[in-house]
Amino acid sequence: MWDMRKLVKTSPRGWMVMALQGYLWTLLLIFCTLRHSGTMSVDMEQSQNSLTATGSSRVKRGWVWNQFFVVEEYTGTEPLYVGKIHSDSDEGDSSIKYTISGEGAGTIFIIDELTGDIHATERLDREQKTFYTLRAQARDRQTNRLLEPESEFIIKVQDINDSEPKFLQAPYIGSVPELSPIGTSVMQVIASDADDPTYGSSARVVYSVLDREKHFTVDSKTGVIRTAVANLDRETQDRYEVVIQATDMAGQMGGLSGSTTVTIVITDVNDNPPRFPQKMYQFSIEESAPVGTIIGRVKAEDWDQGENTDMTYQIKDEEDLGNFKVTTDGNTQEAIIIIQKPLDFEAKNIHTVVVEALNKFVDPRFVDLGTFRDQTIVMVTVEDVDEPPEFQPPWNMMEVQEDIHVGSVIGVITALDPDAAHIPVRYSIDHTTDQESIFAIDANTGALTIGKALDRETAGWHNLTVLAMEADNELKVSRASLSIRILDVNDNPPELATPYEAAVCEDAMPGQLIQTISVVDRDEPQGGHHFYFTLAPEATNNRHFTLLDVKDNTAAVHTQRMGFNRQEQDIYLLPILVVDSGPPALSSTGTLTIRVCSCDNTGAIQSCNSTAYVMTAALSPGALIALLVCVLILIVLVLLILTLKRHHKGHLAVEEDEDMRDNVIKYNDEGGGEQDTEAYDMSALRSLYDFSEIKISDAGGGPGDGSGNNGISTELHSLPQWFQNPDLDFSMFRDYISKKVGQADEDFSVPPYDSFQTYAFEGSSSPAASLSSINTWSTTSSEQDFSYLNSWGPRFRQLAVMYTGHKGQEESKKS
């Protein structure tokens, strides 16, 4: 049987360890006894079987089992004795060899083969490994036969307090609202100790607060941090750094400790009311500032944070009630003061406004701290500006009778300068709103008068724009819209609604209704229309028809006798007198045309002398043919008109093409010839003097001159062939040209057809002093030879023909 013992040496930890091990030895002995009497019977049987096989006479073998303990963190220089294994068959003759195997065997743990003593050769750490499992064998040293069955045992590393508590979740950050009551939980901290919690007090941790902290406490067992005071104020200090210490060995002397710093943030509560930094603010604004203009901003301060600083503003007291309003800027929490009604410097130049600020979210727990609102005074100074006149009082409508006389005053417009200077005001009407100048206004008094006669039936309303401006500054002008309603007077007589025409059958019976008469009246009396009908005085002797006033503004015409003959009279004209209700009552006479027609048995009209009345829905074939003939006639007329117009246009075009122009040639230099020509209408001159009728006698010839043309007029073909006649009177040409020149000078739209060209002298260097055809006839007696003109080329051919031909004629006369 194995006998396992352990030698316990005294250590600095003294007698406490020895007493504890003694207690454990007692428990182990009891356990081994129970095992030896029960479970170890199996080992004995195995031992007996082994001995029978070898021929030995031993009948009892076995192990005495125990658990070994080794203290961690051994720091000695010699191997640490752990324990001893021993077989009860060992007689001390060194015949048995003890060996171990398993965790750490041969490295951490070694065994003496002869004695069975086990030693630890290395420093053990329970926090890394708490126990080792090994197996023990006892063998015969000579035969290496297993003397005992292999048995497993445990070497447990015995804990010492070598690990301090550690806060593994650090850093710690907690929060608590300000003004929280004493004992309010903030957060919990937990320290972990790696020592054995089942052995001694090495892992028993207690908590405490260091650094003389008086605002917070910590539960020594649970690590829950709580408030120690009730007056935590975020505005004074918004965070605290609290050092928490954890000590093992239940806080006894010699225990190890660790610490951590806990940051505790004081969160805000709404415990501070808003406060204005100033008790009075001053702003200024011009009186002309429009409604909605921002005057200024003020802000109340709040020491709180977040939504606890949200506030609203309101006008608590204002002398003028409603001139200003205040809104809150959601981003800056400022009060924005805005104009709500127009300001008037002359009425009041200083306004006092009391603005109140109050928190939007009020915590009822802190109501007893005071009112969470504050007030300030805002002084608004209104600055004067030069304002345009103001209409007094404001008005926009007038009423006037349409029969009012031209020049009558229908009202007086009044406008005053609101400034202190009270500058005079001048009035006018915007002519774009009264283009016909129906109304007029006195520039100084503002009296509105009628400029033209009014007619309600033409225009029942007139919309004017009246201008009022300062007398010395027309830029300061005000406008007012004025609607003038034209009231109706009875100035239009009633008239028949249409030119009524009726038909009556030849065999009509007395009392038969042939026509219902209605009237129209352009007037609109306030009491409504009411018309009266009667036959005109010229129809008093009428015995054919009667007129009945139906009393609903209509009248009915009935036959009075039986039987009509269209051969005797086929048409009747019935004058009807219509009178309105006035005042004054107006009347008019309308004529009802009644035709006598033939009718069938059912009373349907067949035909009348003047007009055929067809009462059926469809036209007869004869009527259709007549209608087609009319359409064809209209088409022919249209085509004829178009043909005549086209012919007339062609004739005008021919006349325009035949507009003849004579060329008056202007020579500015020696060149150009026929290219230097301009066309002028000489027909006006020709109409005054017909050169074709000049006789030879007028040109210097007569009877007996030898020409052979006695009494026969010779036509002058061209202007150069004229002969000078001292008796000719050309004053009519000068008068006519002067008259035309004067008319042309006065009317710039007249085209230059009747202008007259002047001819400048062509220069002394020319062989011919002047080639003007107008000047030629005054020098007919010249003996100059113009034959050299034939050598000037084609451009001067016509001129050469004119002058050489003229000379030939003179020679023929002389001969």
C-alpha positions in Angstrom: 0.0 0.0 0.0 1.2 3.4 -0.9 2.0 5.7 2.0 2.0 9.3 0.9 3.2 11.9 3.4 4.1 15.5 3.2 6.6 17.3 5.2 5.5 20.7 6.2 8.2 23.1 7.1 7.6 26.3 9.0 7.6 29.4 6.9 7.2 33.1 7.6 3.5 32.6 7.4 3.9 30.6 10.6 1.5 28.7 12.6 -1.6 29.5 10.6 -0.6 27.4 7.7 0.5 24.5 10.0 -2.9 24.5 11.7 -4.8 24.6 8.5 -2.7 21.7 7.1 -3.2 19.7 10.2 -6.9 20.2 9.8 -6.7 19.0 6.2 -4.6 15.9 7.2 -7.4 14.9 9.5 -9.9 15.1 6.8 -7.7 13.1 4.4 -7.1 10.4 6.9 -10.9 9.9 7.3 -11.3 9.8 3.6 -8.5 7.2 3.2 -10.0 5.0 5.8 -13.3 5.0 4.1 -11.7 4.3 0.8 -9.5 1.5 2.3 -12.6 -0.2 3.6 -14.6 0.1 0.4 -13.1 1.1 -2.9 -9.6 -0.1 -2.3 -10.8 -3.7 -2.1 -10.3 -3.7 -5.9 -6.7 -2.8 -5.5 -6.2 -5.7 -3.0 -7.7 -8.2 -5.4 -5.4 -7.0 -8.2 -2.4 -7.3 -5.9 -3.3 -10.9 -4.9 -3.7 -11.9 -8.5 -0.3 -10.4 -9.3 1.4 -12.3 -6.4 -0.2 -15.6 -7.4 1.2 -15.3 -10.9 4.7 -14.7 -9.5 4.6 -17.4 -6.9 5.0 -14.9 -4.0 3.3 -15.6 -0.6 2.2 -11.8 -0.2 -1.5 -11.5 -0.1 -2.0 -7.6 0.7 -0.7 -4.7 -1.4 -2.0 -1.1 -1.8 -1.5 2.8 -1.8 -2.2 5.2 1.0 -3.5 8.2 -1.0 -3.4 11.9 -0.2 -3.4 15.2 -2.0 -0.3 17.3 -2.2 0.0 21.1 -1.7 2.7 23.4 -2.8 3.0 27.0 -1.9 3.2 29.4 -4.9 5.9 32.0 -5.5 8.5 30.0 -3.5 11.7 32.1 -3.6 14.2 29.7 -2.0 17.4 28.5 -3.5 16.7 24.8 -2.9 14.0 22.7 -4.5 10.8 23.0 -2.6 9.7 19.8 -0.8 6.2 18.8 -2.0 5.6 15.4 -0.4 6.4 11.7 -0.3 4.9 8.6 -1.9 5.5 5.2 -0.3 4.4 1.7 -0.7 3.7 -0.4 2.3 5.7 -3.2 0.7 8.8 -1.1 0.9 11.0 -2.6 3.5 13.7 0.0 3.2 16.2 -2.2 1.2 16.0 0.1 -1.8 14.5 -2.7 -3.9 11.6 -0.5 -5.0 11.9 2.2 -7.6 9.5 5.1 -7.5 8.6 7.1 -10.7 6.1 9.8 -11.6 4.6 10.9 -15.0 2.1 13.5 -16.1 2.0 17.4 -16.0 5.4 18.8 -15.1 6.9 15.4 -14.3 10.7 15.6 -14.7 10.7 19.3 -15.2 8.7 21.1 -12.6 8.5 18.1 -10.3 11.2 15.5 -9.6 11.1 12.5 -7.4 13.7 10.6 -5.5 13.5 7.0 -6.9 14.7 5.4 -3.6 12.7 7.5 -1.0 9.7 8.7 -3.1 10.3 12.4 -2.1 8.8 14.9 -4.5 10.3 18.3 -4.9 9.3 21.4 -7.0 12.2 22.8 -9.0 10.5 25.9 -10.4 8.6 28.9 -8.9 4.9 28.2 -9.3 2.1 30.8 -9.9 -1.4 29.8 -8.9 -2.9 32.6 -11.1 -1.4 30.8 -14.1 -2.1 27.2 -13.1 -3.9 26.1 -10.0 -3.1 22.3 -9.9 -1.1 19.6 -11.7 -2.3 16.0 -12.3 0.4 13.3 -12.1 0.6 9.5 -12.0 2.8 7.4 -9.6 4.4 3.9 -10.2 6.3 1.6 -7.8 8.5 -1.0 -9.6 10.9 -3.7 -8.7 14.3 -2.3 -9.2 15.7 -5.6 -10.5 12.9 -6.8 -12.7 11.1 -3.5 -13.3 8.0 -5.3 -12.4 5.1 -3.1 -11.4 4.6 -3.7 -7.7 1.6 -1.4 -7.3 -1.0 -0.4 -9.8 -0.4 3.0 -11.3 -2.3 5.7 -9.3 -3.2 9.3 -10.1 -2.7 12.1 -7.7 -2.9 16.0 -7.7 -0.5 18.6 -6.7 -2.4 21.8 -5.9 -0.7 25.1 -5.9 -1.5 26.8 -2.7 -2.5 30.5 -3.0 -0.7 33.4 -1.3 -1.9 37.1 -1.5 0.3 38.1 -4.4 -2.2 39.8 -6.7 -3.6 43.3 -6.0 -7.2 44.2 -7.0 -7.6 45.7 -10.5 -10.3 47.8 -12.1 -10.6 46.2 -15.5 -13.3 48.5 -16.9 -11.5 51.7 -16.2 -11.7 54.6 -17.1 -15.1 55.2 -15.4 -17.3 58.2 -16.4 -20.6 58.7 -14.6 -23.1 61.5 -14.3 -25.6 62.8 -11.8 -28.1 65.7 -12.1 -27.2 68.7 -10.0 -29.2 69.3 -6.8 -29.8 65.6 -6.5 -30.6 64.4 -2.9 -28.1 62.7 -0.7 -27.6 59.0 -1.5 -28.5 59.3 -5.2 -26.7 56.5 -7.0 -24.1 57.7 -9.5 -22.6 54.5 -10.8 -20.9 51.2 -9.7 -17.2 50.2 -10.0 -15.9 46.7 -9.7 -12.3 45.6 -8.9 -11.1 42.1 -9.8 -8.5 40.1 -7.7 -6.7 37.2 -9.3 -6.1 35.4 -6.0 -8.1 32.3 -4.9 -11.4 33.5 -3.7 -12.0 30.1 -1.9 -8.8 30.2 0.1 -8.4 32.8 2.8 -9.2 36.5 2.3 -6.7 37.1 -0.5 -9.6 37.9 -2.9 -11.9 39.6 -0.5 -12.0 43.3 -1.8 -13.4 46.3 0.0 -13.8 49.8 -1.6 -13.1 53.3 -0.2 -12.8 56.9 -1.4 -9.5 58.7 -1.3 -8.3 62.3 -1.3 -10.6 63.5 1.3 -13.6 63.5 -1.0 -16.7 64.8 0.7 -19.2 65.1 -2.2 -19.4 61.3 -2.9 -19.2 58.0 -1.1 -18.8 54.5 -2.2 -20.3 51.3 -0.8 -17.4 49.2 0.6 -18.8 45.9 -0.5 -20.7 46.7 -3.8 -18.7 49.6 -5.2 -21.8 51.7 -5.8 -20.9 55.5 -5.8 -23.5 57.8 -4.2 -23.9 61.5 -3.6 -22.9 62.7 -0.2 -24.3 66.2 -0.4 -27.5 67.7 -1.7 -26.2 71.0 -3.0 -24.2 69.9 -6.1 -24.3 72.9 -8.5 -23.3 72.5 -12.1 -22.9 76.2 -12.5 -20.2 76.2 -9.7 -18.5 72.9 -10.7 -19.6 70.7 -13.5 -17.4 67.7 -12.9 -15.5 65.9 -10.2 -12.5 63.5 -10.3 -13.1 60.9 -7.5 -10.4 58.3 -6.7 -11.8 54.9 -5.6 -9.5 52.4 -3.9 -10.0 48.6 -3.7 -8.1 46.6 -1.0 -8.0 42.8 -0.6 -7.7 40.8 2.6 -11.0 42.5 3.5 -9.1 45.7 4.2 -6.9 44.2 6.9 -3.4 45.2 7.5 -1.0 43.8 4.9 -3.6 43.6 2.1 -2.9 44.7 -1.4 -4.8 47.5 -3.1 -5.5 49.1 -6.4 -7.2 52.4 -7.3 -8.9 54.1 -10.3 -10.2 57.6 -11.0 -13.9 58.1 -11.6 -15.0 61.2 -13.6 -18.4 62.3 -12.4 -20.2 64.8 -14.6 -22.8 67.0 -13.1 -25.7 67.3 -15.6 -27.8 70.4 -15.8 -31.3 71.0 -14.5 -33.4 74.1 -15.1 -32.6 75.8 -11.8 -31.6 79.2 -13.2 -34.1 81.8 -14.5 -33.3 84.0 -17.6 -31.7 87.3 -16.7 -31.3 90.4 -18.9 -27.8 91.8 -18.6 -29.3 95.3 -18.9 -32.4 96.8 -17.5 -32.9 99.2 -20.4 -32.1 99.1 -24.2 -32.4 102.0 -26.7 -33.1 101.8 -30.4 -34.0 104.3 -33.1 -36.0 103.9 -36.3 -37.3 106.2 -39.0 -41.0 106.8 -39.1 -41.1 105.7 -42.8 -39.9 102.2 -42.0 -42.4 99.7 -43.3 -44.3 97.2 -41.2 -42.1 94.2 -40.6 -38.9 96.1 -40.2 -36.6 94.7 -37.4 -35.8 97.4 -34.9 -33.2 95.5 -32.8 -32.4 92.4 -30.8 -32.0 91.8 -27.1 -31.1 88.6 -25.3 -31.6 87.3 -21.8 -28.8 85.1 -20.3 -29.4 81.7 -18.8 -26.7 79.8 -16.9 -28.3 76.5 -17.7 -27.5 74.3 -20.6 -29.3 72.7 -23.5 -33.0 72.9 -23.7 -33.1 74.5 -20.2 -31.9 77.7 -21.9 -34.7 77.7 -24.4 -36.9 80.7 -23.8 -39.7 82.8 -25.2 -40.2 86.5 -25.3 -43.3 88.6 -25.1 -44.3 92.2 -24.8 -45.6 92.5 -21.3 -46.5 96.2 -21.3 -46.7 98.8 -24.1 -48.2 102.2 -23.9 -49.3 102.2 -27.6 -50.6 98.6 -27.6 -49.8 97.0 -30.9 -47.1 99.1 -32.6 -44.5 96.4 -32.0 -44.2 92.7 -31.7 -41.4 90.4 -30.5 -40.3 87.0 -31.8 -37.7 84.5 -30.7 -34.7 83.5 -32.8 -34.5 79.7 -32.3 -30.8 79.6 -33.0 -29.5 82.4 -30.9 -32.4 82.6 -28.4 -32.6 86.4 -29.0 -35.7 88.5 -28.9 -36.3 90.2 -32.2 -38.4 93.5 -31.9 -40.4 94.2 -35.1 -42.6 97.0 -36.3 -46.2 95.9 -36.3 -48.0 99.1 -37.1 -46.8 102.3 -39.0 -45.0 104.8 -36.9 -45.7 108.5 -36.8 -43.2 110.9 -35.5 -45.7 113.7 -35.3 -48.1 111.6 -33.2 -45.4 110.1 -30.9 -41.7 110.1 -31.1 -40.7 107.8 -28.2 -42.2 104.4 -27.4 -41.6 102.4 -24.2 -41.8 98.7 -24.5 -41.5 96.1 -21.7 -40.1 92.8 -23.0 -40.3 89.8 -20.8 -38.2 86.6 -21.1 -39.3 83.3 -19.6 -38.1 79.7 -19.8 -39.9 77.4 -22.2 -39.5 74.3 -20.0 -39.9 74.9 -16.3 -39.1 72.0 -13.8 -41.8 72.0 -11.1 -39.2 70.7 -8.6 -37.4 74.1 -8.6 -40.4 76.5 -8.7 -39.6 77.4 -5.1 -36.3 78.8 -6.2 -38.0 81.8 -7.6 -39.8 83.1 -10.8 -38.2 81.8 -14.0 -38.7 85.0 -16.0 -37.2 88.5 -16.2 -38.1 91.8 -17.8 -36.3 94.7 -19.4 -37.4 98.1 -20.9 -36.9 98.9 -24.6 -37.0 102.6 -25.6 -37.7 103.1 -29.3 -37.0 106.6 -30.6 -38.9 107.5 -33.9 -36.9 109.7 -36.2 -38.7 112.3 -38.4 -38.6 112.1 -42.2 -40.1 114.3 -44.9 -43.4 112.5 -45.6 -45.7 113.1 -48.5 -49.2 114.6 -47.9 -51.9 112.4 -46.4 -55.5 112.4 -47.5 -57.9 113.5 -44.8 -60.1 111.6 -44.3 -59.4 108.4 -46.2 -62.2 108.0 -48.9 -62.6 106.1 -52.1 -66.1 106.7 -53.5 -68.4 109.5 -54.6 -71.8 109.6 -56.1 -73.1 112.1 -58.6 -76.3 112.5 -60.8 -75.7 112.0 -64.4 -77.6 115.3 -65.3 -75.3 117.5 -63.2 -74.2 120.6 -65.0 -70.7 121.0 -66.4 -68.5 122.9 -63.9 -70.4 121.8 -60.8 -68.4 120.8 -57.7 -69.0 117.2 -56.7 -66.6 117.1 -53.8 -63.5 118.5 -52.2 -60.3 116.4 -51.8 -58.3 117.3 -48.7 -54.7 116.3 -48.0 -52.4 117.6 -45.4 -48.7 117.6 -44.9 -48.1 115.4 -41.8 -44.7 117.0 -41.0 -44.4 119.8 -38.6 -43.7 122.3 -41.3 -47.2 121.9 -42.8 -46.1 122.7 -46.3 -49.0 123.7 -48.7 -50.4 120.9 -50.9 -51.2 121.0 -54.6 -53.7 118.6 -56.3 -53.9 117.0 -59.7 -55.6 114.1 -61.5 -53.5 111.3 -63.1 -54.5 111.8 -66.7 -54.0 108.2 -67.6 -57.1 107.5 -65.4 -59.1 110.3 -67.0 -58.0 110.5 -70.6 -61.2 112.3 -71.8 -60.8 115.0 -69.1 -64.3 114.4 -67.8 -63.3 115.7 -64.3 -61.1 118.5 -63.1 -59.6 119.4 -59.8 -58.5 122.8 -58.4 -54.8 122.6 -57.8 -55.0 124.7 -54.6 -58.3 123.9 -53.0 -58.8 120.3 -54.2 -62.4 121.0 -55.4 -63.4 118.3 -57.9 -65.6 119.5 -60.7 -67.3 118.2 -63.8 -65.5 119.0 -67.1 -67.8 117.3 -69.5 -71.4 116.1 -69.5 -71.9 112.7 -67.8 -73.9 109.8 -69.3 -74.6 106.8 -67.0 -75.6 104.7 -70.0 -72.2 105.2 -71.5 -70.1 104.8 -68.3 -71.7 104.1 -65.0 -68.4 104.3 -63.0 -65.3 106.4 -63.3 -62.1 105.4 -61.5 -59.7 108.3 -60.9 -56.3 108.6 -59.3 -55.9 111.8 -57.4 -52.4 113.1 -56.7 -51.4 115.3 -53.7 -47.9 116.7 -53.6 -46.0 119.2 -51.6 -46.0 122.6 -53.3 -42.2 123.0 -53.1 -41.3 119.3 -53.7 -43.2 117.4 -56.3 -41.3 114.3 -55.5 -43.2 114.0 -52.2 -46.5 112.9 -53.7 -49.3 110.7 -52.5 -51.9 108.8 -54.6 -55.5 108.0 -53.8 -58.0 106.0 -55.8 -61.4 107.6 -56.2 -64.4 105.7 -57.6 -67.2 108.0 -58.9 -70.6 106.3 -59.3 -72.9 108.0 -61.8 -76.5 107.9 -60.5 -79.2 107.4 -63.0 -81.8 109.9 -64.0 -84.7 109.3 -66.4 -83.3 110.7 -69.5 -84.0 107.9 -72.0 -87.6 107.2 -73.2 -88.8 103.6 -73.5 -88.7 102.0 -76.9 -90.2 98.9 -78.5 -87.8 96.0 -78.0 -87.7 95.2 -81.8 -89.4 96.5 -85.0 -92.4 94.3 -84.5 -94.2 92.8 -87.6 -97.3 90.7 -87.2 -99.5 88.8 -89.5 -103.3 88.3 -89.4 -105.4 85.9 -91.4 -108.1 87.2 -93.6 -110.7 85.2 -91.8 -109.4 86.1 -88.3 -112.1 86.3 -85.6 -112.5 89.3 -83.2 -110.4 89.2 -80.0 -107.7 87.0 -81.6 -104.2 87.7 -80.2 -101.8 88.6 -83.0 -98.8 90.1 -81.2 -97.3 90.7 -77.7 -95.4 93.9 -77.3 -92.4 94.5 -74.9 -90.2 97.5 -74.5 -86.6 98.4 -73.4 -85.4 101.4 -71.5 -81.7 102.2 -71.0 -82.4 103.9 -67.7 -82.3 101.9 -64.4 -84.7 103.5 -61.9 -84.2 102.4 -58.3 -87.8 101.3 -58.0 -87.6 99.3 -61.2 -89.3 99.8 -64.6 -93.0 100.2 -65.0 -94.4 101.0 -68.5 -97.8 102.1 -69.7 -99.1 101.2 -73.2 -101.8 102.9 -75.3 -102.6 103.5 -78.9 -101.1 106.8 -80.2 -103.6 109.7 -80.8 -103.4 109.2 -84.5 -104.7 105.7 -84.1 -107.8 106.7 -82.1 -110.1 106.1 -85.1 -108.7 102.6 -85.5 -111.5 100.0 -85.6 -109.5 97.0 -86.6 -107.3 96.3 -83.6 -107.2 96.9 -79.9 -104.3 97.2 -77.5 -104.5 95.7 -74.0 -101.9 96.7 -71.3 -101.2 93.5 -69.4 -99.7 95.4 -66.4 -96.4 93.4 -66.5 -94.5 95.8 -68.8 -96.0 94.1 -71.8 -99.1 94.7 -74.0 -101.2 92.5 -76.3 -102.6 93.4 -79.7 -106.0 91.7 -80.6 -108.2 91.9 -83.6 -111.3 94.0 -83.1 -113.5 92.9 -86.0 -114.0 89.8 -88.1 -112.7 89.4 -91.6 -109.9 91.2 -93.5 -109.4 91.5 -97.2 -105.9 91.8 -98.4 -107.1 92.8 -101.9 -108.6 95.9 -100.3 -105.7 96.5 -97.8 -102.9 94.1 -97.2 -100.9 96.1 -94.5 -101.8 98.1 -91.4 -99.6 100.4 -89.4 -100.5 100.5 -85.8 -98.8 103.4 -83.8 -98.3 102.4 -80.1 -97.4 105.0 -77.4 -95.2 103.7 -74.5 -94.7 105.8 -71.3 -92.3 105.0 -68.4 -92.9 105.8 -64.7 -90.4 108.8 -64.6 -89.9 111.1 -63.0 -90.2 112.8 -65.3 -92.3 110.5 -67.4 -90.9 110.0 -70.9 -92.6 108.4 -73.8 -92.0 107.2 -77.4 -94.1 106.0 -80.2 -93.4 102.7 -82.0 -95.2 101.3 -85.0 -96.5 97.7 -85.3 -96.6 96.5 -88.9 -99.5 94.1 -89.5 -99.8 92.2 -92.7 -102.9 90.5 -94.0 -102.2 87.0 -95.2 -104.1 84.1 -96.6 -104.3 81.1 -94.3 -105.4 77.4 -94.5 -108.1 75.8 -92.5 -105.8 75.3 -89.5 -104.8 78.9 -89.4 -101.4 78.4 -90.8 -100.2 81.4 -93.0 -99.9 80.5 -96.7 -98.8 83.7 -98.4 -98.9 87.4 -98.0 -98.6 90.1 -100.7 -95.3 91.4 -99.7 -93.6 88.5 -97.9 -94.3 84.8 -98.0 -94.7 83.4 -94.5 -93.9 79.7 -94.4 -94.6 78.2 -90.9 -93.5 74.7 -91.7 -90.0 73.5 -90.8 -88.8 72.9 -94.4 -88.6 75.3 -97.4 -90.6 74.7 -100.5 -88.8 73.9 -103.8 -89.7 77.3 -105.2 -88.1 79.0 -102.2 -84.9 76.9 -102.6 -84.7 77.8 -106.3 -85.1 81.5 -105.5 -82.4 81.2 -102.8 -80.0 79.6 -105.3 -80.6 82.3 -107.9 -79.8 85.0 -105.3 -76.6 83.3 -104.5 -75.6 83.0 -108.1 -76.3 86.7 -108.7 -74.1 87.6 -105.7 -71.3 85.5 -107.1 -71.5 87.2 -110.5 -71.5 90.6 -108.9 -68.4 89.8 -106.9 -66.6 88.5 -110.0 -67.6 91.6 -111.9 -66.3 93.9 -109.2 -63.0 92.1 -109.0 -62.6 92.3 -112.9 -63.2 96.0 -112.9 -60.7 96.6 -110.1 -58.1 94.6 -112.0 -58.8 96.5 -115.2 -58.5 99.8 -113.4 -55.2 98.8 -111.8 -53.8 97.8 -115.3 -54.9 101.2 -116.7 -53.2 103.1 -114.0 -50.0 101.0 -114.5 -50.0 101.9 -118.2 -50.4 105.5 -117.4 -47.5 105.4 -115.0 -45.4 103.6 -117.6 -46.1 106.4 -120.1 -44.9 109.1 -117.8 -42.5 111.0 -120.1 -39.5 112.8 -118.8 -37.3 115.3 -120.7 -33.7 115.3 -120.0 -32.1 118.5 -119.0 -28.3 117.9 -119.3 -26.0 119.5 -116.8 -22.4 119.7 -117.7 -20.0 120.2 -114.8 -16.9 119.3 -116.8 -15.9 118.3 -120.3 -16.5 114.6 -119.9 -19.5 112.5 -119.1 -21.7 113.1 -122.0 -25.0 111.3 -122.0 -24.1 109.6 -118.7 -24.3 112.9 -116.8 -28.0 113.2 -117.2 -30.8 113.5 -114.8 -34.5 113.1 -115.6 -37.0 115.8 -114.9 -40.7 116.2 -115.8 -41.0 119.0 -118.3 -44.7 118.4 -119.1 -45.7 121.3 -116.8 -43.6 123.7 -118.8 -44.9 122.3 -122.1 -48.5 122.8 -121.0 -47.9 126.5 -120.6 -46.1 127.0 -123.9 -46.5 124.7 -126.8 -43.4 125.1 -128.9 -44.9 123.0 -131.7 -47.3 125.9 -132.5 -44.5 128.5 -133.2 -44.8 129.7 -136.7 -42.0 130.4 -139.1 -43.1 134.0 -139.0 -42.6 134.0 -135.2 -39.1 132.9 -135.7 -38.2 135.7 -138.1 -39.9 134.5 -141.4 -43.1 135.8 -143.2 -44.7 136.2 -146.5 -42.4 136.8 -149.3 -39.3 135.6 -147.4 -38.6 133.1 -150.0 -39.0 130.1 -147.9 -41.9 128.7 -149.8 -43.9 127.9 -146.6 -46.2 130.9 -146.5 -48.9 130.4 -143.9 -47.7 126.9 -142.9 -46.5 126.4 -139.3 -43.3 124.6 -139.0 -42.7 122.3 -135.9 -39.5 122.7 -134.0 -38.2 119.2 -133.3 -35.6 119.9 -130.7 -34.6 122.7 -128.3 -31.3 123.5 -130.1 -33.3 124.4 -133.3 -35.1 127.3 -131.7 -34.5 130.7 -133.2 -34.1 133.8 -131.2 -37.1 136.1 -131.3 -36.8 139.3 -129.5 -40.6 139.6 -129.4 -41.1 136.4 -127.3 -42.1 137.0 -123.7 -40.8 134.4 -121.4 -41.9 136.1 -118.2 -44.6 133.5 -117.8 -41.9 130.9 -117.4 -40.1 132.9 -114.7 -43.4 133.5 -112.9 -44.4 129.8 -113.1 -40.9 128.6 -112.0 -40.8 131.1 -109.1 -44.3 129.9 -108.0 -43.3 126.3 -108.1 -40.1 127.0 -106.3 -41.9 128.7 -103.5 -44.4 125.9 -103.2 -41.6 123.4 -103.1 -39.8 125.3 -100.4 -42.9 125.4 -98.2 -43.8 121.7 -98.7 -40.9 119.3 -98.1 -43.0 116.3 -99.2 -43.2 117.4 -102.8 -40.7 115.4 -105.1 -38.2 117.4 -107.0 -39.8 117.1 -110.4 -40.4 120.8 -110.9 -36.9 122.0 -109.9 -34.8 123.8 -112.4 -31.2 123.1 -113.2 -28.6 125.8 -113.6 -25.7 125.5 -115.9 -22.3 126.8 -115.0 -19.8 128.1 -117.5 -17.6 125.3 -118.7 -14.4 127.2 -118.5 -12.2 129.4 -120.7 -10.1 126.6 -121.9 -12.9 125.0 -123.9 -13.0 125.8 -127.7 -16.7 126.3 -127.3 -17.4 128.8 -124.6 -20.6 127.1 -123.8 -22.4 124.0 -125.2 -25.7 124.7 -123.4 -28.7 124.2 -125.7 -30.6 126.8 -123.8 -28.0 129.4 -124.6 -27.7 128.4 -128.2 -30.8 130.1 -129.6 -29.5 133.5 -128.2 -26.4 133.2 -130.4 -27.9 132.2 -133.7 -26.0 134.9 -135.6 -22.7 133.4 -134.7 -20.5 132.4 -137.6 -18.7 129.8 -135.6 -18.0 126.5 -137.4 -19.1 123.4 -135.4 -18.0 120.8 -137.9 -15.1 119.8 -135.6 -17.8 118.2 -133.3 -18.0 115.2 -135.7 -14.4 114.3 -134.7 -15.3 114.0 -131.0 -16.6 110.5 -131.2 -20.0 108.7 -130.7 -20.7 110.5 -127.5 -21.0 113.9 -129.2 -22.7 112.6 -132.4 -26.1 113.9 -131.4 -24.6 117.3 -130.5 -22.7 117.5 -133.8 -25.9 116.7 -135.7 -27.8 119.4 -133.8 -25.2 122.2 -134.5 -24.1 121.2 -137.9 -27.7 120.8 -139.0 -28.5 124.3 -137.6 -25.8 125.9 -139.6 -26.9 124.1 -142.8 -30.4 125.5 -142.4 -29.0 129.1 -142.1 -27.0 128.6 -145.2 -30.0 127.3 -147.1 -32.0 130.4 -146.0 -29.2 132.7 -147.2 -29.1 131.1 -150.6 
